Structures are given as structure tokens and as C-alpha cells.
Amino acid sequence: MSQEFTHLDATGAAHMVDVGDKSPAKRTARAIARIKTRPDVVQLMLDSGLKKGDVFAVARVAGIMAAKKTADLIPLCHTLLLSKVSVDFEFNQPQGYVYVKSYVALTGQTGVEMEALTAVSVAALTVYDMCKAVDAAMIIDSMQLVEKTGGKNGHWVNETAILNADSSL
């Protein structure tokens, strides 16, 4: 990985990176976030027992929409034509954990790490919104990039990612 910030010019001013000379390549990214709540709240989600409806269907759509709008939210991100966005959930019900996982892909000139992170962030916030009436103390944490492929740095895996560290996944 590079040892310098790519979004700063020679004077230290923020700028959008010019990717025009890069060759298009298949690029993917996976990200994860964890929501800590009570075990009974996870069970309510799994049973579709919340008044707002199917938490995971709504959060999945929110995460996909967010990935597609990343350039509107993060100032120096490029607008990308994504070929795939998925948002999925895994659970450790006894510990009260919900894991939000994303996968984003495209063939293009820049990576999709920010899109994967934005997807899990907004999906996790949507879970919070849909469940806050029963647990306003939920914690969203451990949001991180898990893996990326493509680009000059090639394949990269976050060996310390919660996805690898939590034995329940």
C-alpha cells in the first residue's frame, strides 16, 4: 500500500485524483460493520416482530442505494457505474450481534472500497433506525474494509478484520 495520501496535491490541498490514464480493471471490495444490541432484539429482527416491518429487507435496499450514491456523500469520490452491490446479514444471537456485510464490484479505473464501506454504514444505520424503539442503546462498531481486489495494489485482505476474528462467522 502507498505511504502517501493520494487526495492531497503537492501543496497539501485536497483534490480529486485523476484516474483518466488508468486502464479499466475488475475491482471488488468487501466491508463489514457490527451492531451490538440485546439478544431479544436480534430475535425480534429475525422473527420480523418489529412494528416498522422487515428490518433486513429495508436495510439491504438502503445499503445498496447508499453504495450507488457514495460520490454524493464523500466529496472526493468518483461517480462509478457499479456492476454489483450486495448487502447481507449474519447473526450471533446469543451475544446480540448483527453483522452487516457488503460486496461491491465494477470494471473501471478506480476502486470501490468507499462504496462497500458506505453500504455497510447506511445499512447499519437503517437497522438502528428500525430498532431504536426497542433498544436506543445499540452500538454500531467495527466498520472496516475486509478485502479488495484490482488496481495497482492487487488483492488485499484485512487479516485483523472482525470477519476473520469472530469465530461465529
Backbone as JSON, one array per atom type, in Angstrom:
{
  "sequence": "MSQEFTHLDATGAAHMVDVGDKSPAKRTARAIARIKTRPDVVQLMLDSGLKKGDVFAVARVAGIMAAKKTADLIPLCHTLLLSKVSVDFEFNQPQGYVYVKSYVALTGQTGVEMEALTAVSVAALTVYDMCKAVDAAMIIDSMQLVEKTGGKNGHWVNETAILNADSSL",
  "N": [[0.83, -1.18, 0.0], [0.35, 2.3, -0.56], [2.41, 4.91, 0.79], [1.68, 7.49, 0.91], [-0.73, 10.18, 0.9], [-3.28, 10.17, -1.45], [-5.18, 12.02, -2.1], [-4.27, 14.57, -1.76], [-2.68, 17.42, -3.06], [0.53, 18.67, -4.28], [0.85, 20.9, -2.68], [-0.56, 20.33, -0.46], [-3.24, 20.7, -0.58], [-6.63, 19.58, -0.84], [-7.73, 17.41, -3.43], [-9.37, 15.93, -6.27], [-8.49, 12.77, -7.38], [-6.98, 12.14, -10.5], [-8.06, 9.74, -12.58], [-8.03, 9.14, -15.19], [-6.01, 8.13, -16.88], [-5.7, 5.54, -16.1], [-6.01, 2.05, -16.7], [-9.03, 0.32, -17.34], [-10.15, -2.11, -15.02], [-11.22, -5.14, -13.39], [-12.61, -4.63, -10.28], [-13.1, -5.12, -6.85], [-14.67, -4.99, -3.61], [-15.03, -5.75, -0.15], [-16.82, -5.17, 2.83], [-17.49, -4.72, 6.35], [-19.65, -4.25, 9.17], [-20.54, -4.08, 12.62], [-23.33, -4.51, 14.7], [-24.2, -4.02, 17.96], [-26.51, -5.24, 20.18], [-29.27, -6.26, 22.22], [-29.81, -9.77, 22.9], [-32.57, -10.45, 22.7], [-33.55, -8.49, 21.02], [-32.27, -9.05, 18.62], [-33.55, -11.45, 18.13], [-36.18, -10.52, 17.76], [-35.8, -9.1, 15.36], [-35.1, -11.23, 13.65], [-37.48, -12.65, 13.71], [-39.15, -10.97, 12.39], [-40.57, -9.22, 14.0], [-40.9, -6.53, 14.55], [-42.51, -3.33, 14.63], [-42.03, -1.64, 12.46], [-41.56, -3.27, 10.32], [-39.92, -5.53, 7.99], [-36.8, -5.59, 8.89], [-34.33, -6.3, 7.72], [-34.78, -6.42, 4.95], [-35.37, -3.74, 4.36], [-33.01, -2.47, 5.28], [-31.14, -3.69, 3.63], [-31.82, -2.72, 1.05], [-31.42, 0.01, 1.56], [-28.62, 0.05, 2.01], [-27.66, -0.78, -0.5], [-28.61, 1.33, -2.1], [-27.15, 3.41, -0.94], [-24.49, 2.75, -1.56], [-24.54, 3.23, -4.29], [-24.77, 5.97, -4.27], [-22.47, 7.03, -3.21], [-20.54, 8.89, -4.19], [-21.98, 11.23, -3.97], [-21.98, 11.65, -1.3], [-19.39, 11.46, -0.18], [-16.93, 13.7, -0.57], [-14.61, 13.61, -2.44], [-14.84, 11.34, -3.93], [-15.2, 9.39, -6.92], [-17.86, 9.31, -9.34], [-19.33, 6.28, -9.98], [-19.98, 3.51, -12.14], [-21.44, 1.0, -10.97], [-21.29, -2.55, -11.05], [-22.21, -4.55, -9.42], [-23.76, -4.78, -6.3], [-24.08, -5.99, -3.11], [-25.73, -6.6, -0.04], [-25.61, -8.2, 2.98], [-26.54, -10.12, 5.91], [-25.42, -11.44, 9.01], [-25.61, -13.3, 12.06], [-25.04, -13.34, 15.57], [-26.82, -14.37, 17.71], [-26.98, -15.15, 20.51], [-25.04, -13.44, 21.65], [-26.0, -11.02, 20.9], [-25.32, -9.78, 18.49], [-25.37, -8.31, 15.28], [-24.19, -8.66, 12.09], [-23.31, -6.69, 9.4], [-22.7, -7.05, 6.06], [-21.01, -6.21, 3.07], [-20.63, -6.37, -0.51], [-19.07, -5.13, -3.3], [-18.71, -4.46, -6.76], [-17.07, -3.66, -9.88], [-16.07, -2.91, -13.26], [-13.6, -0.85, -13.91], [-11.81, 2.31, -13.53], [-11.08, 2.98, -10.99], [-11.11, 2.08, -7.5], [-13.55, 0.41, -5.32], [-13.78, 0.61, -2.6], [-14.77, 2.64, -0.88], [-17.45, 2.63, -1.55], [-18.26, 0.1, -0.67], [-17.85, 0.39, 2.09], [-19.59, 2.53, 2.62], [-22.02, 1.31, 2.04], [-22.29, -0.66, 4.13], [-22.31, 1.05, 6.31], [-24.62, 2.72, 6.01], [-26.59, 0.75, 5.85], [-26.35, -0.38, 8.43], [-27.03, 1.86, 9.98], [-29.68, 2.05, 9.2], [-30.75, -0.31, 10.25], [-30.47, 0.39, 12.94], [-32.25, 2.6, 13.02], [-34.69, 1.32, 12.52], [-34.95, -0.26, 14.75], [-34.67, 1.25, 17.04], [-36.74, 1.94, 18.78], [-37.05, -0.21, 20.48], [-34.51, -0.65, 21.45], [-32.59, 1.78, 22.16], [-29.97, 1.97, 22.84], [-28.27, 0.61, 21.15], [-25.16, -0.24, 19.6], [-23.1, 0.67, 16.98], [-20.32, -0.61, 15.5], [-16.87, -1.42, 14.68], [-16.66, -1.07, 11.91], [-15.23, -1.77, 8.85], [-12.93, -2.23, 6.12], [-12.73, -5.31, 4.53], [-11.69, -6.76, 2.41], [-10.1, -6.24, -0.77], [-9.89, -6.15, -4.33], [-8.05, -5.8, -7.4], [-6.65, -2.97, -9.23], [-3.54, -1.11, -8.68], [-2.45, -2.09, -6.34], [-3.38, -4.63, -6.2], [-4.64, -7.71, -4.87], [-5.87, -7.49, -1.64], [-6.16, -8.34, 1.74], [-7.69, -7.85, 4.82], [-6.29, -8.93, 7.5], [-6.87, -8.69, 10.18], [-9.53, -8.21, 10.37], [-12.83, -8.06, 11.73], [-14.48, -9.97, 10.66], [-12.81, -12.12, 10.24], [-11.87, -12.46, 12.78], [-13.96, -13.06, 14.52], [-15.25, -15.91, 15.77], [-17.78, -16.84, 15.23], [-18.45, -16.41, 12.64]],
  "CA": [[0.0, 0.0, 0.0], [1.08, 3.56, -0.69], [2.75, 5.6, 2.03], [1.31, 8.9, 0.79], [-2.15, 10.46, 0.67], [-3.5, 10.43, -2.88], [-6.15, 13.1, -2.29], [-3.63, 15.86, -1.47], [-1.73, 17.8, -4.11], [1.89, 18.99, -3.81], [0.78, 21.96, -1.67], [-1.35, 19.85, 0.67], [-4.67, 20.99, -0.8], [-7.44, 18.43, -1.27], [-8.1, 17.38, -4.84], [-9.87, 14.66, -6.77], [-7.45, 12.06, -8.12], [-7.24, 11.92, -11.93], [-7.92, 8.31, -12.9], [-8.24, 9.05, -16.62], [-4.98, 7.35, -17.57], [-5.68, 4.16, -15.61], [-6.72, 1.07, -17.51], [-10.15, -0.32, -16.63], [-9.89, -3.44, -14.48], [-12.22, -5.63, -12.44], [-12.28, -4.2, -8.92], [-14.11, -5.51, -5.88], [-14.38, -4.69, -2.2], [-15.94, -6.27, 0.86], [-16.73, -4.44, 4.09], [-18.34, -5.25, 7.42], [-19.9, -3.46, 10.37], [-21.22, -4.87, 13.64], [-24.3, -3.83, 15.55], [-24.35, -4.68, 19.26], [-27.8, -5.0, 20.79], [-29.61, -7.34, 23.14], [-30.23, -10.98, 22.2], [-34.01, -10.45, 22.41], [-33.77, -7.6, 19.88], [-31.88, -9.83, 17.44], [-34.63, -12.41, 17.88], [-37.29, -9.75, 17.17], [-35.45, -8.85, 13.96], [-35.18, -12.49, 12.93], [-38.89, -13.06, 13.66], [-39.91, -9.87, 11.77], [-41.5, -8.82, 15.04], [-40.85, -5.09, 14.83], [-43.63, -2.63, 14.01], [-41.65, -0.99, 11.2], [-41.52, -4.25, 9.24], [-38.75, -6.39, 7.74], [-35.6, -4.78, 9.11], [-33.23, -6.64, 6.82], [-35.13, -6.02, 3.58], [-35.23, -2.28, 4.26], [-31.6, -2.13, 5.44], [-30.42, -4.15, 2.42], [-32.08, -1.73, -0.01], [-30.74, 1.26, 1.95], [-27.19, -0.12, 1.78], [-27.42, -0.78, -1.95], [-28.8, 2.7, -2.58], [-26.05, 4.24, -0.43], [-23.29, 2.46, -2.37], [-24.72, 3.9, -5.58], [-24.73, 7.42, -4.05], [-21.27, 7.37, -2.44], [-19.91, 10.13, -4.68], [-22.78, 12.36, -3.49], [-21.78, 11.77, 0.14], [-17.97, 11.59, 0.13], [-16.61, 14.75, -1.55], [-13.6, 13.38, -3.46], [-15.07, 10.06, -4.61], [-15.68, 9.44, -8.3], [-19.13, 8.68, -9.66], [-18.97, 5.0, -10.56], [-21.02, 2.64, -12.7], [-21.24, -0.27, -10.27], [-21.91, -3.71, -11.71], [-22.79, -5.42, -8.4], [-23.75, -4.38, -4.89], [-24.91, -6.84, -2.27], [-25.67, -6.37, 1.4], [-26.13, -9.38, 3.67], [-26.51, -10.06, 7.37], [-25.18, -12.64, 9.78], [-26.04, -13.04, 13.43], [-24.64, -14.09, 16.74], [-27.98, -14.02, 18.54], [-26.71, -15.21, 21.95], [-24.27, -12.27, 22.08], [-26.7, -9.81, 20.5], [-24.6, -9.14, 17.39], [-25.79, -8.38, 13.89], [-23.1, -8.27, 11.21], [-23.73, -6.19, 8.09], [-21.6, -7.3, 5.14], [-21.27, -5.75, 1.71], [-19.74, -6.72, -1.6], [-19.26, -4.2, -4.42], [-17.82, -4.77, -7.89], [-17.19, -2.95, -11.15], [-14.9, -2.87, -14.12], [-13.4, 0.58, -14.03], [-10.48, 2.88, -13.35], [-10.81, 3.25, -9.58], [-11.65, 1.05, -6.62], [-14.9, 0.52, -4.76], [-13.72, 0.48, -1.15], [-15.67, 3.59, -0.21], [-18.82, 2.19, -1.8], [-18.52, -1.02, 0.23], [-17.96, 0.94, 3.44], [-20.82, 3.32, 2.69], [-23.14, 0.36, 2.06], [-22.49, -1.22, 5.47], [-22.61, 2.14, 7.22], [-26.03, 3.12, 5.89], [-27.42, -0.41, 6.23], [-26.33, -0.47, 9.89], [-27.85, 2.97, 10.48], [-31.08, 1.72, 8.93], [-31.12, -1.27, 11.3], [-30.65, 1.18, 14.16], [-33.49, 3.38, 12.91], [-35.86, 0.44, 12.59], [-34.99, -0.95, 16.04], [-34.38, 2.15, 18.16], [-37.85, 1.98, 19.73], [-36.88, -1.28, 21.47], [-33.17, -0.56, 22.03], [-31.9, 3.01, 21.73], [-28.57, 1.87, 23.25], [-27.49, -0.18, 20.2], [-23.85, 0.3, 19.24], [-22.57, 0.29, 15.66], [-18.86, -0.51, 15.62], [-16.02, -2.34, 13.91], [-16.81, -0.91, 10.46], [-13.9, -1.88, 8.26], [-12.72, -2.91, 4.86], [-12.32, -6.69, 4.76], [-10.91, -7.26, 1.28], [-10.25, -5.54, -2.04], [-9.13, -6.69, -5.45], [-7.88, -4.9, -8.54], [-5.82, -1.79, -9.04], [-2.09, -1.32, -8.64], [-2.09, -2.85, -5.14], [-3.83, -6.01, -6.36], [-5.52, -8.32, -3.87], [-5.52, -7.15, -0.27], [-7.07, -8.89, 2.74], [-7.51, -7.33, 6.17], [-6.13, -10.12, 8.34], [-7.4, -8.44, 11.52], [-10.94, -7.84, 10.27], [-13.75, -8.75, 12.63], [-15.0, -11.11, 9.93], [-11.87, -13.21, 10.48], [-11.58, -12.58, 14.21], [-15.12, -13.58, 15.26], [-15.38, -17.33, 15.45], [-19.15, -17.19, 14.85], [-18.69, -16.16, 11.21]],
  "C": [[0.88, 1.25, 0.0], [1.33, 4.19, 0.68], [2.4, 7.09, 1.96], [-0.18, 9.03, 0.52], [-2.35, 10.83, -0.79], [-4.44, 11.61, -3.12], [-5.6, 14.47, -1.86], [-2.66, 16.17, -2.59], [-0.39, 18.19, -3.47], [1.89, 20.07, -2.72], [0.0, 21.53, -0.44], [-2.84, 20.12, 0.54], [-5.39, 19.73, -1.27], [-7.76, 18.55, -2.75], [-8.61, 16.0, -5.2], [-8.79, 14.03, -7.64], [-7.89, 11.89, -9.57], [-6.99, 10.46, -12.24], [-8.03, 8.07, -14.4], [-7.24, 8.21, -17.37], [-4.91, 5.89, -17.1], [-6.47, 3.26, -16.55], [-7.88, 0.5, -16.71], [-9.76, -1.74, -16.2], [-11.05, -3.84, -13.58], [-11.75, -5.27, -11.05], [-13.43, -4.6, -8.0], [-13.69, -5.06, -4.5], [-15.46, -5.32, -1.34], [-15.71, -5.47, 2.14], [-17.69, -5.08, 5.09], [-18.53, -4.19, 8.49], [-20.64, -4.37, 11.34], [-22.16, -3.98, 14.43], [-24.41, -4.66, 16.83], [-25.7, -4.25, 19.84], [-28.04, -6.11, 21.8], [-30.02, -8.58, 22.35], [-31.72, -11.0, 21.84], [-34.34, -9.53, 21.23], [-33.37, -8.31, 18.59], [-32.99, -10.82, 17.11], [-35.86, -11.71, 17.29], [-37.03, -9.47, 15.69], [-35.63, -10.12, 13.14], [-36.62, -12.98, 12.75], [-39.76, -12.05, 12.93], [-40.96, -9.35, 12.73], [-41.5, -7.35, 15.39], [-41.95, -4.37, 14.04], [-43.3, -1.99, 12.67], [-41.51, -1.97, 10.04], [-40.23, -5.03, 9.18], [-37.48, -5.55, 7.77], [-34.56, -5.04, 8.03], [-33.54, -6.3, 5.37], [-34.93, -4.53, 3.39], [-33.76, -1.88, 4.34], [-30.78, -2.55, 4.22], [-30.6, -3.13, 1.29], [-31.38, -0.41, 0.3], [-29.24, 1.19, 1.69], [-26.84, -0.11, 0.31], [-27.56, 0.62, -2.51], [-27.64, 3.6, -2.16], [-24.78, 4.01, -1.23], [-23.36, 3.21, -3.69], [-24.6, 5.41, -5.47], [-23.47, 7.88, -3.32], [-20.63, 8.67, -2.89], [-20.69, 11.38, -4.27], [-22.53, 12.63, -2.01], [-20.34, 12.04, 0.54], [-17.37, 12.51, -0.94], [-15.65, 14.39, -2.67], [-13.73, 12.03, -4.17], [-15.58, 10.29, -6.03], [-17.06, 8.82, -8.4], [-18.81, 7.41, -10.44], [-20.19, 4.26, -11.09], [-20.8, 1.25, -12.11], [-21.94, -1.39, -11.01], [-22.58, -4.63, -10.7], [-22.67, -4.76, -7.04], [-24.63, -5.38, -4.15], [-24.68, -6.48, -0.81], [-26.34, -7.57, 2.06], [-25.91, -9.24, 5.16], [-26.19, -11.43, 7.93], [-25.4, -12.27, 11.24], [-25.28, -13.9, 14.41], [-25.69, -13.72, 17.78], [-27.68, -14.12, 20.03], [-25.91, -14.01, 22.48], [-24.93, -10.96, 21.69], [-26.01, -9.06, 19.37], [-25.33, -9.37, 16.07], [-24.62, -7.88, 13.07], [-23.68, -7.86, 9.88], [-22.52, -6.34, 7.18], [-21.98, -6.8, 3.75], [-20.22, -6.3, 0.76], [-20.08, -5.77, -2.75], [-18.25, -4.53, -5.51], [-18.1, -3.83, -9.05], [-15.99, -3.27, -12.0], [-14.7, -1.39, -14.42], [-11.98, 0.99, -13.69], [-10.14, 3.22, -11.9], [-11.55, 2.23, -8.74], [-13.0, 1.38, -6.02], [-14.91, 0.35, -3.24], [-14.71, 1.4, -0.44], [-17.13, 3.2, -0.41], [-19.2, 1.03, -0.89], [-18.7, -0.54, 1.67], [-19.22, 1.77, 3.63], [-22.04, 2.41, 2.77], [-23.36, -0.19, 3.47], [-22.85, -0.15, 6.49], [-24.1, 2.49, 7.19], [-26.97, 1.96, 6.22], [-27.48, -0.54, 7.75], [-27.14, 0.66, 10.52], [-29.34, 2.71, 10.28], [-31.58, 0.68, 9.94], [-31.37, -0.52, 12.6], [-31.98, 1.93, 14.12], [-34.72, 2.5, 13.09], [-36.03, -0.21, 13.96], [-34.86, -0.03, 17.25], [-35.51, 2.24, 19.18], [-37.71, 0.9, 20.8], [-35.49, -1.3, 22.09], [-32.42, 0.65, 21.47], [-30.41, 2.96, 22.06], [-27.74, 1.0, 22.31], [-26.19, 0.54, 19.88], [-23.49, -0.23, 17.85], [-21.06, 0.47, 15.75], [-18.17, -1.43, 14.63], [-16.24, -2.24, 12.4], [-15.42, -0.9, 9.84], [-13.94, -2.55, 6.9], [-12.17, -4.3, 5.17], [-11.38, -7.17, 3.65], [-11.13, -6.34, 0.09], [-9.42, -6.25, -3.09], [-9.04, -5.64, -6.54], [-7.01, -3.71, -8.2], [-4.35, -2.14, -8.88], [-1.66, -2.11, -7.41], [-2.61, -4.28, -5.18], [-4.79, -6.46, -5.28], [-5.0, -8.01, -2.48], [-6.59, -7.72, 0.65], [-6.7, -8.32, 4.1], [-7.48, -8.52, 7.13], [-6.7, -9.93, 9.75], [-8.88, -8.09, 11.51], [-11.79, -8.68, 11.22], [-14.33, -9.99, 11.96], [-14.11, -12.33, 10.17], [-11.7, -13.49, 11.98], [-12.74, -13.21, 14.99], [-15.37, -15.01, 14.84], [-16.8, -17.72, 15.02], [-19.39, -17.01, 13.36], [-17.86, -17.07, 10.36]]
}
